[in-house]
């Protein structure tokens, strides 16, 4: 038998709880519905073994949650999970290992009164066995606590999950399960959290782009203009090769840069020197290794360089000896290596 249900899901679950004779296994993210809870307590009183896995959070364990201590005191087995280990998104129950109900339905007032929900109910032996194995795996990966925790709502909760929490509390208020002022208390908690965040809120980092107007060498830059503050030269064994001048407009590109290894060395490092007008900065761009030490030491390379308006430097080199091409990208530092006017 397999059936799809879209209405009266709570009553379907209660009927199967009442019909259970030996064991019930429940895995739900959230459990606030009192009639379902009372049916579970009645099952425990009939000596039915009940095991429950749920989220350890404000909805389940806060001031508006069910009296879970009664469940434990009456012999119920309870395990928690937290979002720090993994998010509990299951919504299924297994009755006497012979009936499974699974679907979108959390055991909450929102699910019962506000949401469009569905479940599938089946007594297929293979499906029941698979859910039984899966529940046992979840049980091993979750944890028990000696006393039922009282989870207070945190600033993180109200900042991230306020709409969901408010919906559930509103549904509980309408069902007379929570005091009328619960929404006001919840909203005040959110307002206080927002105020605290506003006090300590800081930009992660200062804006990289200078504020308009921007000047370089006594000239006001036009909007959208980017200029190199440093010259760039490629270091060679017998000197250096200028690639980019100070004051060069970006974007910039230069190709067909021929470089010859003048030394009998099995490695070739491509090093650029950046000159600000008062000091040099050096940076190794690429490194070719295991090159042959030819008699005259002359191994030829062809290189190219480009710099975007936002200072992304791209460099590539092709080795004529072994046919290898190597590439590298480096982000230059705005206001240090280049300047732009947004």
Protein Blocks (a to p, Z undefined) as FASTA:
>chain_A
ZZddfehklmmmmmmmmmpmkbccdddfbdcbfklmmmmmmmmmnopacdddddddfklm
mmkbccfklmmmnopacddddfkloccfbdcddehhlaccddjbdcbfklmmmmccdddd
dfbfklmmmmmmmmmmmmmmmccdfbdcdddddfklmmmmmmmmmmmmmmmmmnopacfk
lmmmmmmmmmmmmmmmmmmgccfbdcfbdcddddeehiacdehiacdfbdcddddfklca
dfbdghiacddddehiacddfbdcfbdcddddddehjaccdddfbdcehiacdfklpacd
dddddddfkopacdddddfklopacdddddddehklpccdZZ
